[in-house]
Amino acid sequence: MGNFAYHLRRQSESVRPRGGASMLFVHLAIIAVFGLVFPWMRPAVFLNPVVTAAYACLGLLFAGPAAAQAFGLERPRTTPEAFARVALATAYGELMSALVLLAAFATIYIAHRYAFAPDLGTLPGAIFLGFTASLATASLAGWITLYASAPAARRLLRIVFLLLLALFFFRSESLPDVAPQAALLCLIIAAAALYGISRALTKSASEIR
């Protein structure tokens, strides 16, 4: 059966890029637009703690769909295998977020040497919020895929993303201040979804027996 570490290693070794050149182009375009063009044109706006915090949370846009795809291609047979897929989807989302964020900082300090430093007091909390948000969306997408389907999970994620966008539009100024509370909420959602995944797989295994 294997434990979590075994499945994490196995899933990592079996990862293959899907979508070919078109998917690579999409990723490069995202990094170019948000990591190069926007910070180059609007450095002061990017260094606003609210915008920097939003950048740190970009991973959730990638982690959820990646988890839905991973769970939809082949149903995991055990809880450790499912958790490994969630972990890899979360890592993928956080990697994309880190690449965009680092590219943006590099662009600003290469193109605008006069730019002031980011708010280091709020950045760590925003990064932690981004991680917990990626974990929550990946866990939720995996859970919904098990109980329904990958398309259903993607539809739910679209609704969640639209609600988060609306919340950011109306209450963006409070994002750095509420990051700790939001991170705690994301951890609770992730824990509930992971528990749901474990229950679903345990039930399936008992029915097979």
Rosetta constraint file for C-alpha pairs under 8 A:
AtomPair CA 1 CA 78 HARMONIC 7.48 0.50
AtomPair CA 2 CA 6 HARMONIC 5.59 0.50
AtomPair CA 2 CA 7 HARMONIC 6.50 0.50
AtomPair CA 2 CA 80 HARMONIC 7.51 0.50
AtomPair CA 3 CA 7 HARMONIC 6.40 0.50
AtomPair CA 3 CA 80 HARMONIC 5.73 0.50
AtomPair CA 3 CA 81 HARMONIC 7.81 0.50
AtomPair CA 4 CA 8 HARMONIC 5.98 0.50
AtomPair CA 4 CA 80 HARMONIC 4.47 0.50
AtomPair CA 4 CA 81 HARMONIC 6.50 0.50
AtomPair CA 4 CA 83 HARMONIC 7.10 0.50
AtomPair CA 4 CA 84 HARMONIC 6.20 0.50
AtomPair CA 5 CA 9 HARMONIC 6.15 0.50
AtomPair CA 5 CA 84 HARMONIC 7.79 0.50
AtomPair CA 6 CA 10 HARMONIC 6.12 0.50
AtomPair CA 7 CA 11 HARMONIC 5.81 0.50
AtomPair CA 7 CA 80 HARMONIC 6.60 0.50
AtomPair CA 7 CA 81 HARMONIC 5.24 0.50
AtomPair CA 7 CA 84 HARMONIC 5.94 0.50
AtomPair CA 8 CA 12 HARMONIC 6.02 0.50
AtomPair CA 8 CA 81 HARMONIC 7.29 0.50
AtomPair CA 8 CA 84 HARMONIC 4.72 0.50
AtomPair CA 8 CA 85 HARMONIC 7.31 0.50
AtomPair CA 8 CA 87 HARMONIC 7.80 0.50
AtomPair CA 8 CA 88 HARMONIC 7.54 0.50
AtomPair CA 9 CA 13 HARMONIC 6.20 0.50
AtomPair CA 10 CA 14 HARMONIC 6.31 0.50
AtomPair CA 11 CA 15 HARMONIC 6.20 0.50
AtomPair CA 11 CA 84 HARMONIC 7.11 0.50
AtomPair CA 11 CA 85 HARMONIC 7.04 0.50
AtomPair CA 11 CA 88 HARMONIC 7.94 0.50
AtomPair CA 12 CA 88 HARMONIC 7.39 0.50
AtomPair CA 18 CA 23 HARMONIC 7.09 0.50
AtomPair CA 19 CA 23 HARMONIC 4.83 0.50
AtomPair CA 19 CA 24 HARMONIC 7.61 0.50
AtomPair CA 20 CA 24 HARMONIC 6.47 0.50
AtomPair CA 21 CA 25 HARMONIC 6.07 0.50
AtomPair CA 22 CA 26 HARMONIC 6.30 0.50
AtomPair CA 23 CA 27 HARMONIC 6.36 0.50
AtomPair CA 24 CA 28 HARMONIC 6.20 0.50
AtomPair CA 25 CA 29 HARMONIC 5.96 0.50
AtomPair CA 26 CA 30 HARMONIC 6.24 0.50
AtomPair CA 27 CA 31 HARMONIC 6.34 0.50
AtomPair CA 28 CA 32 HARMONIC 5.99 0.50
AtomPair CA 29 CA 33 HARMONIC 6.02 0.50
AtomPair CA 30 CA 34 HARMONIC 5.97 0.50
AtomPair CA 30 CA 35 HARMONIC 7.52 0.50
AtomPair CA 30 CA 100 HARMONIC 7.84 0.50
AtomPair CA 31 CA 35 HARMONIC 4.86 0.50
AtomPair CA 31 CA 36 HARMONIC 6.91 0.50
AtomPair CA 31 CA 99 HARMONIC 7.23 0.50
AtomPair CA 31 CA 100 HARMONIC 5.28 0.50
AtomPair CA 31 CA 103 HARMONIC 7.39 0.50
AtomPair CA 32 CA 36 HARMONIC 4.95 0.50
AtomPair CA 32 CA 37 HARMONIC 6.23 0.50
AtomPair CA 33 CA 37 HARMONIC 4.94 0.50
AtomPair CA 33 CA 38 HARMONIC 6.09 0.50
AtomPair CA 34 CA 38 HARMONIC 5.45 0.50
AtomPair CA 34 CA 39 HARMONIC 7.07 0.50
AtomPair CA 34 CA 100 HARMONIC 6.45 0.50
AtomPair CA 34 CA 104 HARMONIC 7.02 0.50
AtomPair CA 35 CA 39 HARMONIC 6.55 0.50
AtomPair CA 35 CA 99 HARMONIC 7.82 0.50
AtomPair CA 35 CA 100 HARMONIC 4.73 0.50
AtomPair CA 35 CA 101 HARMONIC 6.42 0.50
AtomPair CA 35 CA 102 HARMONIC 7.47 0.50
AtomPair CA 35 CA 103 HARMONIC 4.75 0.50
AtomPair CA 35 CA 104 HARMONIC 4.10 0.50
AtomPair CA 35 CA 105 HARMONIC 7.86 0.50
AtomPair CA 35 CA 107 HARMONIC 7.30 0.50
AtomPair CA 36 CA 40 HARMONIC 5.92 0.50
AtomPair CA 36 CA 103 HARMONIC 6.47 0.50
AtomPair CA 36 CA 104 HARMONIC 5.72 0.50
AtomPair CA 36 CA 107 HARMONIC 5.85 0.50
AtomPair CA 37 CA 41 HARMONIC 6.14 0.50
AtomPair CA 38 CA 42 HARMONIC 5.78 0.50
AtomPair CA 38 CA 43 HARMONIC 7.63 0.50
AtomPair CA 38 CA 46 HARMONIC 7.76 0.50
AtomPair CA 39 CA 43 HARMONIC 4.75 0.50
AtomPair CA 39 CA 45 HARMONIC 7.78 0.50
AtomPair CA 39 CA 46 HARMONIC 5.78 0.50
AtomPair CA 39 CA 104 HARMONIC 5.63 0.50
AtomPair CA 39 CA 105 HARMONIC 7.73 0.50
AtomPair CA 39 CA 107 HARMONIC 6.65 0.50
AtomPair CA 39 CA 108 HARMONIC 6.01 0.50
AtomPair CA 40 CA 104 HARMONIC 7.87 0.50
AtomPair CA 40 CA 107 HARMONIC 6.10 0.50
AtomPair CA 40 CA 108 HARMONIC 5.85 0.50
AtomPair CA 40 CA 111 HARMONIC 6.74 0.50
AtomPair CA 40 CA 112 HARMONIC 7.82 0.50
AtomPair CA 42 CA 46 HARMONIC 6.34 0.50
AtomPair CA 43 CA 47 HARMONIC 6.27 0.50
AtomPair CA 43 CA 108 HARMONIC 6.05 0.50
AtomPair CA 43 CA 112 HARMONIC 7.71 0.50
AtomPair CA 43 CA 115 HARMONIC 7.24 0.50
AtomPair CA 44 CA 48 HARMONIC 6.54 0.50
AtomPair CA 44 CA 115 HARMONIC 7.48 0.50
AtomPair CA 45 CA 51 HARMONIC 7.04 0.50
AtomPair CA 46 CA 51 HARMONIC 5.50 0.50
AtomPair CA 46 CA 52 HARMONIC 6.06 0.50
AtomPair CA 47 CA 51 HARMONIC 6.82 0.50
AtomPair CA 47 CA 52 HARMONIC 6.07 0.50
AtomPair CA 47 CA 116 HARMONIC 7.92 0.50
AtomPair CA 47 CA 117 HARMONIC 7.59 0.50
AtomPair CA 47 CA 118 HARMONIC 5.52 0.50
AtomPair CA 47 CA 119 HARMONIC 7.70 0.50
AtomPair CA 48 CA 52 HARMONIC 6.23 0.50
AtomPair CA 48 CA 118 HARMONIC 7.52 0.50
AtomPair CA 48 CA 119 HARMONIC 7.90 0.50
AtomPair CA 49 CA 53 HARMONIC 5.95 0.50
AtomPair CA 49 CA 118 HARMONIC 7.17 0.50
AtomPair CA 49 CA 119 HARMONIC 6.07 0.50
AtomPair CA 49 CA 122 HARMONIC 6.98 0.50
AtomPair CA 49 CA 123 HARMONIC 7.44 0.50
AtomPair CA 49 CA 176 HARMONIC 6.74 0.50
AtomPair CA 50 CA 54 HARMONIC 6.28 0.50
AtomPair CA 50 CA 172 HARMONIC 6.50 0.50
AtomPair CA 50 CA 173 HARMONIC 6.10 0.50
AtomPair CA 50 CA 174 HARMONIC 7.76 0.50
AtomPair CA 50 CA 175 HARMONIC 6.15 0.50
AtomPair CA 50 CA 176 HARMONIC 6.14 0.50
AtomPair CA 51 CA 55 HARMONIC 6.26 0.50
AtomPair CA 52 CA 56 HARMONIC 6.34 0.50
AtomPair CA 52 CA 101 HARMONIC 7.96 0.50
AtomPair CA 52 CA 123 HARMONIC 7.33 0.50
AtomPair CA 53 CA 57 HARMONIC 6.55 0.50
AtomPair CA 53 CA 122 HARMONIC 7.83 0.50
AtomPair CA 53 CA 123 HARMONIC 6.53 0.50
AtomPair CA 53 CA 126 HARMONIC 4.95 0.50
AtomPair CA 53 CA 127 HARMONIC 7.20 0.50
AtomPair CA 53 CA 175 HARMONIC 7.19 0.50
AtomPair CA 53 CA 176 HARMONIC 6.46 0.50
AtomPair CA 54 CA 58 HARMONIC 6.62 0.50
AtomPair CA 54 CA 126 HARMONIC 7.79 0.50
AtomPair CA 55 CA 97 HARMONIC 6.84 0.50
AtomPair CA 55 CA 100 HARMONIC 7.63 0.50
AtomPair CA 55 CA 101 HARMONIC 6.27 0.50
AtomPair CA 56 CA 97 HARMONIC 6.06 0.50
AtomPair CA 56 CA 98 HARMONIC 7.33 0.50
AtomPair CA 56 CA 101 HARMONIC 6.80 0.50
AtomPair CA 56 CA 126 HARMONIC 5.98 0.50
AtomPair CA 56 CA 127 HARMONIC 5.17 0.50
AtomPair CA 56 CA 129 HARMONIC 7.82 0.50
AtomPair CA 56 CA 130 HARMONIC 5.38 0.50
AtomPair CA 57 CA 97 HARMONIC 6.96 0.50
AtomPair CA 57 CA 126 HARMONIC 7.21 0.50
AtomPair CA 57 CA 127 HARMONIC 6.98 0.50
AtomPair CA 57 CA 129 HARMONIC 6.78 0.50
AtomPair CA 57 CA 130 HARMONIC 3.88 0.50
AtomPair CA 57 CA 131 HARMONIC 7.29 0.50
AtomPair CA 57 CA 133 HARMONIC 6.97 0.50
AtomPair CA 57 CA 134 HARMONIC 7.63 0.50
AtomPair CA 58 CA 62 HARMONIC 7.51 0.50
AtomPair CA 58 CA 93 HARMONIC 7.52 0.50
AtomPair CA 58 CA 94 HARMONIC 7.86 0.50
AtomPair CA 58 CA 96 HARMONIC 7.74 0.50
AtomPair CA 58 CA 97 HARMONIC 5.28 0.50
AtomPair CA 58 CA 130 HARMONIC 7.01 0.50
AtomPair CA 59 CA 63 HARMONIC 6.05 0.50
AtomPair CA 59 CA 90 HARMONIC 7.64 0.50
AtomPair CA 59 CA 92 HARMONIC 7.69 0.50
AtomPair CA 59 CA 93 HARMONIC 3.95 0.50
AtomPair CA 59 CA 94 HARMONIC 4.84 0.50
AtomPair CA 59 CA 95 HARMONIC 7.44 0.50
AtomPair CA 59 CA 96 HARMONIC 6.23 0.50
AtomPair CA 59 CA 97 HARMONIC 4.88 0.50
AtomPair CA 59 CA 130 HARMONIC 6.48 0.50
AtomPair CA 59 CA 131 HARMONIC 7.39 0.50
AtomPair CA 59 CA 133 HARMONIC 7.74 0.50
AtomPair CA 59 CA 134 HARMONIC 5.58 0.50
AtomPair CA 60 CA 64 HARMONIC 6.14 0.50
AtomPair CA 60 CA 90 HARMONIC 7.87 0.50
AtomPair CA 60 CA 93 HARMONIC 6.07 0.50
AtomPair CA 60 CA 94 HARMONIC 7.85 0.50
AtomPair CA 60 CA 130 HARMONIC 7.09 0.50
AtomPair CA 60 CA 133 HARMONIC 5.73 0.50
AtomPair CA 60 CA 134 HARMONIC 4.07 0.50
AtomPair CA 60 CA 135 HARMONIC 7.66 0.50
AtomPair CA 60 CA 137 HARMONIC 6.12 0.50
AtomPair CA 60 CA 138 HARMONIC 7.67 0.50
AtomPair CA 61 CA 65 HARMONIC 7.31 0.50
AtomPair CA 61 CA 93 HARMONIC 7.17 0.50
AtomPair CA 61 CA 134 HARMONIC 7.72 0.50
AtomPair CA 61 CA 161 HARMONIC 7.66 0.50
AtomPair CA 62 CA 66 HARMONIC 6.17 0.50
AtomPair CA 62 CA 89 HARMONIC 7.79 0.50
AtomPair CA 62 CA 92 HARMONIC 7.15 0.50
AtomPair CA 62 CA 93 HARMONIC 4.78 0.50
AtomPair CA 62 CA 96 HARMONIC 7.62 0.50
AtomPair CA 62 CA 134 HARMONIC 7.89 0.50
AtomPair CA 63 CA 67 HARMONIC 6.16 0.50
AtomPair CA 63 CA 89 HARMONIC 4.84 0.50
AtomPair CA 63 CA 90 HARMONIC 5.05 0.50
AtomPair CA 63 CA 91 HARMONIC 7.62 0.50
AtomPair CA 63 CA 92 HARMONIC 6.30 0.50
AtomPair CA 63 CA 93 HARMONIC 4.45 0.50
AtomPair CA 63 CA 94 HARMONIC 7.74 0.50
AtomPair CA 63 CA 134 HARMONIC 5.52 0.50
AtomPair CA 63 CA 135 HARMONIC 7.42 0.50
AtomPair CA 63 CA 137 HARMONIC 6.55 0.50
AtomPair CA 63 CA 138 HARMONIC 5.24 0.50
AtomPair CA 64 CA 68 HARMONIC 6.29 0.50
AtomPair CA 64 CA 89 HARMONIC 7.19 0.50
AtomPair CA 64 CA 90 HARMONIC 7.92 0.50
AtomPair CA 64 CA 134 HARMONIC 7.04 0.50
AtomPair CA 64 CA 137 HARMONIC 4.75 0.50
AtomPair CA 64 CA 138 HARMONIC 4.22 0.50
AtomPair CA 64 CA 139 HARMONIC 7.62 0.50
AtomPair CA 64 CA 140 HARMONIC 7.52 0.50
AtomPair CA 64 CA 141 HARMONIC 5.53 0.50
AtomPair CA 64 CA 154 HARMONIC 7.86 0.50
AtomPair CA 64 CA 157 HARMONIC 7.03 0.50
AtomPair CA 65 CA 69 HARMONIC 6.16 0.50
AtomPair CA 65 CA 138 HARMONIC 7.49 0.50
AtomPair CA 65 CA 141 HARMONIC 7.16 0.50
AtomPair CA 65 CA 154 HARMONIC 6.30 0.50
AtomPair CA 65 CA 157 HARMONIC 7.71 0.50
AtomPair CA 66 CA 70 HARMONIC 6.16 0.50
AtomPair CA 66 CA 89 HARMONIC 5.46 0.50
AtomPair CA 66 CA 92 HARMONIC 7.95 0.50
AtomPair CA 66 CA 138 HARMONIC 7.41 0.50
AtomPair CA 67 CA 71 HARMONIC 6.08 0.50
AtomPair CA 67 CA 85 HARMONIC 6.70 0.50
AtomPair CA 67 CA 86 HARMONIC 6.00 0.50
AtomPair CA 67 CA 89 HARMONIC 5.29 0.50
AtomPair CA 67 CA 138 HARMONIC 5.19 0.50
AtomPair CA 67 CA 139 HARMONIC 7.46 0.50
AtomPair CA 67 CA 141 HARMONIC 5.97 0.50
AtomPair CA 67 CA 142 HARMONIC 5.62 0.50
AtomPair CA 68 CA 72 HARMONIC 5.87 0.50
AtomPair CA 68 CA 138 HARMONIC 7.50 0.50
AtomPair CA 68 CA 141 HARMONIC 5.17 0.50
AtomPair CA 68 CA 142 HARMONIC 5.50 0.50
AtomPair CA 68 CA 145 HARMONIC 6.04 0.50
AtomPair CA 68 CA 150 HARMONIC 5.11 0.50
AtomPair CA 68 CA 151 HARMONIC 7.96 0.50
AtomPair CA 68 CA 153 HARMONIC 6.27 0.50
AtomPair CA 68 CA 154 HARMONIC 6.87 0.50
AtomPair CA 69 CA 73 HARMONIC 6.10 0.50
AtomPair CA 69 CA 150 HARMONIC 6.37 0.50
AtomPair CA 70 CA 74 HARMONIC 7.03 0.50
AtomPair CA 70 CA 85 HARMONIC 6.70 0.50
AtomPair CA 71 CA 75 HARMONIC 5.54 0.50
AtomPair CA 71 CA 76 HARMONIC 6.78 0.50
AtomPair CA 71 CA 82 HARMONIC 7.76 0.50
AtomPair CA 71 CA 85 HARMONIC 7.56 0.50
AtomPair CA 71 CA 142 HARMONIC 5.88 0.50
AtomPair CA 71 CA 145 HARMONIC 6.32 0.50
AtomPair CA 71 CA 146 HARMONIC 7.11 0.50
AtomPair CA 71 CA 150 HARMONIC 7.27 0.50
AtomPair CA 72 CA 145 HARMONIC 6.35 0.50
AtomPair CA 72 CA 146 HARMONIC 7.89 0.50
AtomPair CA 72 CA 149 HARMONIC 6.71 0.50
AtomPair CA 72 CA 150 HARMONIC 5.16 0.50
AtomPair CA 75 CA 146 HARMONIC 7.29 0.50
AtomPair CA 76 CA 81 HARMONIC 5.96 0.50
AtomPair CA 76 CA 82 HARMONIC 5.46 0.50
AtomPair CA 76 CA 201 HARMONIC 7.84 0.50
AtomPair CA 77 CA 81 HARMONIC 6.87 0.50
AtomPair CA 77 CA 82 HARMONIC 7.58 0.50
AtomPair CA 77 CA 201 HARMONIC 6.70 0.50
AtomPair CA 77 CA 205 HARMONIC 7.77 0.50
AtomPair CA 78 CA 82 HARMONIC 6.36 0.50
AtomPair CA 78 CA 201 HARMONIC 6.18 0.50
AtomPair CA 78 CA 202 HARMONIC 7.63 0.50
AtomPair CA 79 CA 83 HARMONIC 6.08 0.50
AtomPair CA 79 CA 197 HARMONIC 7.23 0.50
AtomPair CA 79 CA 198 HARMONIC 5.33 0.50
AtomPair CA 79 CA 201 HARMONIC 6.41 0.50
AtomPair CA 79 CA 202 HARMONIC 7.68 0.50
AtomPair CA 80 CA 84 HARMONIC 6.08 0.50
AtomPair CA 81 CA 85 HARMONIC 6.50 0.50
AtomPair CA 82 CA 86 HARMONIC 6.42 0.50
AtomPair CA 82 CA 142 HARMONIC 7.95 0.50
AtomPair CA 82 CA 197 HARMONIC 7.51 0.50
AtomPair CA 83 CA 87 HARMONIC 6.12 0.50
AtomPair CA 83 CA 194 HARMONIC 7.49 0.50
AtomPair CA 84 CA 88 HARMONIC 6.19 0.50
AtomPair CA 85 CA 89 HARMONIC 6.16 0.50
AtomPair CA 86 CA 90 HARMONIC 6.11 0.50
AtomPair CA 86 CA 135 HARMONIC 7.30 0.50
AtomPair CA 86 CA 138 HARMONIC 5.63 0.50
AtomPair CA 86 CA 139 HARMONIC 5.89 0.50
AtomPair CA 86 CA 142 HARMONIC 7.08 0.50
AtomPair CA 87 CA 91 HARMONIC 6.10 0.50
AtomPair CA 87 CA 135 HARMONIC 7.46 0.50
AtomPair CA 88 CA 92 HARMONIC 6.09 0.50
AtomPair CA 89 CA 93 HARMONIC 6.29 0.50
AtomPair CA 89 CA 138 HARMONIC 6.24 0.50
AtomPair CA 90 CA 94 HARMONIC 6.19 0.50
AtomPair CA 90 CA 131 HARMONIC 7.51 0.50
AtomPair CA 90 CA 134 HARMONIC 5.37 0.50
AtomPair CA 90 CA 135 HARMONIC 5.32 0.50
AtomPair CA 90 CA 138 HARMONIC 6.16 0.50
AtomPair CA 91 CA 95 HARMONIC 5.97 0.50
AtomPair CA 92 CA 96 HARMONIC 6.35 0.50
AtomPair CA 93 CA 97 HARMONIC 6.25 0.50
AtomPair CA 93 CA 134 HARMONIC 6.38 0.50
AtomPair CA 94 CA 98 HARMONIC 5.99 0.50
AtomPair CA 94 CA 130 HARMONIC 7.56 0.50
AtomPair CA 94 CA 131 HARMONIC 6.49 0.50
AtomPair CA 94 CA 134 HARMONIC 7.09 0.50
AtomPair CA 95 CA 99 HARMONIC 6.13 0.50
AtomPair CA 96 CA 100 HARMONIC 6.24 0.50
AtomPair CA 97 CA 101 HARMONIC 6.05 0.50
AtomPair CA 98 CA 102 HARMONIC 5.88 0.50
AtomPair CA 99 CA 103 HARMONIC 5.94 0.50
AtomPair CA 100 CA 104 HARMONIC 6.09 0.50
AtomPair CA 101 CA 105 HARMONIC 6.33 0.50
AtomPair CA 102 CA 106 HARMONIC 6.07 0.50
AtomPair CA 103 CA 107 HARMONIC 6.01 0.50
AtomPair CA 104 CA 108 HARMONIC 6.27 0.50
AtomPair CA 105 CA 109 HARMONIC 6.28 0.50
AtomPair CA 106 CA 110 HARMONIC 5.98 0.50
AtomPair CA 107 CA 111 HARMONIC 5.84 0.50
AtomPair CA 107 CA 112 HARMONIC 7.87 0.50
AtomPair CA 108 CA 112 HARMONIC 5.28 0.50
AtomPair CA 108 CA 113 HARMONIC 7.36 0.50
AtomPair CA 108 CA 115 HARMONIC 6.96 0.50
AtomPair CA 109 CA 113 HARMONIC 5.10 0.50
AtomPair CA 109 CA 114 HARMONIC 7.73 0.50
AtomPair CA 109 CA 115 HARMONIC 6.58 0.50
AtomPair CA 118 CA 123 HARMONIC 7.83 0.50
AtomPair CA 119 CA 123 HARMONIC 6.30 0.50
AtomPair CA 120 CA 124 HARMONIC 7.00 0.50
AtomPair CA 121 CA 125 HARMONIC 7.99 0.50
AtomPair CA 122 CA 126 HARMONIC 6.29 0.50
AtomPair CA 122 CA 176 HARMONIC 5.98 0.50
AtomPair CA 122 CA 177 HARMONIC 7.88 0.50
AtomPair CA 123 CA 127 HARMONIC 6.14 0.50
AtomPair CA 124 CA 128 HARMONIC 6.23 0.50
AtomPair CA 125 CA 129 HARMONIC 6.13 0.50
AtomPair CA 125 CA 176 HARMONIC 7.54 0.50
AtomPair CA 125 CA 179 HARMONIC 6.04 0.50
AtomPair CA 125 CA 180 HARMONIC 6.50 0.50
AtomPair CA 126 CA 130 HARMONIC 6.12 0.50
AtomPair CA 126 CA 176 HARMONIC 6.56 0.50
AtomPair CA 126 CA 179 HARMONIC 6.00 0.50
AtomPair CA 127 CA 131 HARMONIC 6.33 0.50
AtomPair CA 128 CA 132 HARMONIC 6.29 0.50
AtomPair CA 128 CA 183 HARMONIC 7.03 0.50
AtomPair CA 129 CA 133 HARMONIC 5.96 0.50
AtomPair CA 129 CA 179 HARMONIC 5.92 0.50
AtomPair CA 129 CA 180 HARMONIC 7.04 0.50
AtomPair CA 129 CA 182 HARMONIC 6.82 0.50
AtomPair CA 129 CA 183 HARMONIC 4.68 0.50
AtomPair CA 129 CA 186 HARMONIC 7.90 0.50
AtomPair CA 130 CA 134 HARMONIC 6.14 0.50
AtomPair CA 130 CA 183 HARMONIC 7.94 0.50
AtomPair CA 131 CA 135 HARMONIC 6.22 0.50
AtomPair CA 132 CA 136 HARMONIC 6.02 0.50
AtomPair CA 132 CA 183 HARMONIC 5.75 0.50
AtomPair CA 132 CA 186 HARMONIC 5.55 0.50
AtomPair CA 132 CA 187 HARMONIC 5.92 0.50
AtomPair CA 132 CA 190 HARMONIC 7.87 0.50
AtomPair CA 133 CA 137 HARMONIC 6.16 0.50
AtomPair CA 133 CA 183 HARMONIC 7.01 0.50
AtomPair CA 133 CA 186 HARMONIC 5.55 0.50
AtomPair CA 133 CA 187 HARMONIC 7.86 0.50
AtomPair CA 134 CA 138 HARMONIC 6.04 0.50
AtomPair CA 135 CA 139 HARMONIC 6.01 0.50
AtomPair CA 135 CA 186 HARMONIC 7.73 0.50
AtomPair CA 135 CA 187 HARMONIC 7.75 0.50
AtomPair CA 135 CA 190 HARMONIC 6.21 0.50
AtomPair CA 136 CA 140 HARMONIC 5.98 0.50
AtomPair CA 136 CA 186 HARMONIC 5.50 0.50
AtomPair CA 136 CA 187 HARMONIC 6.59 0.50
AtomPair CA 136 CA 189 HARMONIC 5.79 0.50
AtomPair CA 136 CA 190 HARMONIC 4.19 0.50
AtomPair CA 136 CA 191 HARMONIC 7.98 0.50
AtomPair CA 136 CA 193 HARMONIC 7.69 0.50
AtomPair CA 137 CA 141 HARMONIC 5.93 0.50
AtomPair CA 137 CA 157 HARMONIC 7.65 0.50
AtomPair CA 137 CA 190 HARMONIC 7.49 0.50
AtomPair CA 138 CA 142 HARMONIC 6.16 0.50
AtomPair CA 139 CA 143 HARMONIC 6.16 0.50
AtomPair CA 139 CA 190 HARMONIC 5.60 0.50
AtomPair CA 139 CA 193 HARMONIC 5.46 0.50
AtomPair CA 139 CA 194 HARMONIC 5.87 0.50
AtomPair CA 140 CA 144 HARMONIC 6.17 0.50
AtomPair CA 140 CA 189 HARMONIC 7.62 0.50
AtomPair CA 140 CA 190 HARMONIC 6.80 0.50
AtomPair CA 140 CA 193 HARMONIC 5.30 0.50
AtomPair CA 140 CA 194 HARMONIC 7.75 0.50
AtomPair CA 141 CA 145 HARMONIC 6.05 0.50
AtomPair CA 141 CA 150 HARMONIC 7.77 0.50
AtomPair CA 141 CA 153 HARMONIC 5.24 0.50
AtomPair CA 141 CA 154 HARMONIC 7.33 0.50
AtomPair CA 141 CA 157 HARMONIC 7.35 0.50
AtomPair CA 142 CA 146 HARMONIC 6.29 0.50
AtomPair CA 142 CA 153 HARMONIC 7.70 0.50
AtomPair CA 142 CA 197 HARMONIC 7.26 0.50
AtomPair CA 143 CA 147 HARMONIC 6.41 0.50
AtomPair CA 143 CA 193 HARMONIC 5.88 0.50
AtomPair CA 143 CA 194 HARMONIC 7.20 0.50
AtomPair CA 143 CA 196 HARMONIC 6.34 0.50
AtomPair CA 143 CA 197 HARMONIC 5.19 0.50
AtomPair CA 144 CA 148 HARMONIC 5.66 0.50
AtomPair CA 144 CA 149 HARMONIC 6.69 0.50
AtomPair CA 144 CA 150 HARMONIC 7.47 0.50
AtomPair CA 144 CA 152 HARMONIC 7.11 0.50
AtomPair CA 144 CA 153 HARMONIC 5.31 0.50
AtomPair CA 145 CA 149 HARMONIC 4.22 0.50
AtomPair CA 145 CA 150 HARMONIC 4.71 0.50
AtomPair CA 145 CA 151 HARMONIC 7.83 0.50
AtomPair CA 145 CA 152 HARMONIC 6.96 0.50
AtomPair CA 145 CA 153 HARMONIC 5.59 0.50
AtomPair CA 146 CA 197 HARMONIC 7.28 0.50
AtomPair CA 146 CA 200 HARMONIC 7.35 0.50
AtomPair CA 147 CA 200 HARMONIC 7.64 0.50
AtomPair CA 148 CA 152 HARMONIC 6.37 0.50
AtomPair CA 148 CA 153 HARMONIC 7.61 0.50
AtomPair CA 149 CA 153 HARMONIC 6.35 0.50
AtomPair CA 150 CA 154 HARMONIC 6.21 0.50
AtomPair CA 151 CA 155 HARMONIC 6.17 0.50
AtomPair CA 152 CA 156 HARMONIC 6.26 0.50
AtomPair CA 153 CA 157 HARMONIC 6.15 0.50
AtomPair CA 154 CA 158 HARMONIC 6.22 0.50
AtomPair CA 155 CA 159 HARMONIC 6.54 0.50
AtomPair CA 156 CA 160 HARMONIC 6.28 0.50
AtomPair CA 157 CA 161 HARMONIC 6.01 0.50
AtomPair CA 158 CA 162 HARMONIC 6.17 0.50
AtomPair CA 159 CA 163 HARMONIC 6.22 0.50
AtomPair CA 160 CA 164 HARMONIC 6.15 0.50
AtomPair CA 161 CA 165 HARMONIC 6.06 0.50
AtomPair CA 162 CA 166 HARMONIC 6.17 0.50
AtomPair CA 163 CA 167 HARMONIC 6.13 0.50
AtomPair CA 164 CA 168 HARMONIC 6.02 0.50
AtomPair CA 165 CA 169 HARMONIC 6.08 0.50
AtomPair CA 166 CA 170 HARMONIC 6.33 0.50
AtomPair CA 167 CA 171 HARMONIC 5.70 0.50
AtomPair CA 167 CA 172 HARMONIC 7.12 0.50
AtomPair CA 168 CA 172 HARMONIC 4.41 0.50
AtomPair CA 168 CA 175 HARMONIC 7.74 0.50
AtomPair CA 171 CA 175 HARMONIC 7.33 0.50
AtomPair CA 174 CA 178 HARMONIC 6.18 0.50
AtomPair CA 175 CA 179 HARMONIC 6.00 0.50
AtomPair CA 178 CA 182 HARMONIC 6.02 0.50
AtomPair CA 179 CA 183 HARMONIC 5.93 0.50
AtomPair CA 180 CA 184 HARMONIC 6.32 0.50
AtomPair CA 181 CA 185 HARMONIC 6.34 0.50
AtomPair CA 182 CA 186 HARMONIC 6.21 0.50
AtomPair CA 183 CA 187 HARMONIC 6.22 0.50
AtomPair CA 184 CA 188 HARMONIC 6.33 0.50
AtomPair CA 185 CA 189 HARMONIC 6.29 0.50
AtomPair CA 186 CA 190 HARMONIC 6.06 0.50
AtomPair CA 187 CA 191 HARMONIC 6.04 0.50
AtomPair CA 188 CA 192 HARMONIC 6.16 0.50
AtomPair CA 189 CA 193 HARMONIC 6.12 0.50
AtomPair CA 190 CA 194 HARMONIC 6.00 0.50
AtomPair CA 191 CA 195 HARMONIC 6.08 0.50
AtomPair CA 192 CA 196 HARMONIC 6.20 0.50
AtomPair CA 193 CA 197 HARMONIC 6.19 0.50
AtomPair CA 194 CA 198 HARMONIC 6.20 0.50
AtomPair CA 195 CA 199 HARMONIC 6.13 0.50
AtomPair CA 196 CA 200 HARMONIC 6.10 0.50
AtomPair CA 197 CA 201 HARMONIC 6.28 0.50
AtomPair CA 198 CA 202 HARMONIC 6.04 0.50
AtomPair CA 199 CA 203 HARMONIC 6.03 0.50
AtomPair CA 200 CA 204 HARMONIC 6.22 0.50
AtomPair CA 201 CA 205 HARMONIC 6.12 0.50
AtomPair CA 202 CA 206 HARMONIC 6.24 0.50
AtomPair CA 203 CA 207 HARMONIC 6.23 0.50
AtomPair CA 204 CA 208 HARMONIC 6.30 0.50
AtomPair CA 205 CA 209 HARMONIC 6.46 0.50
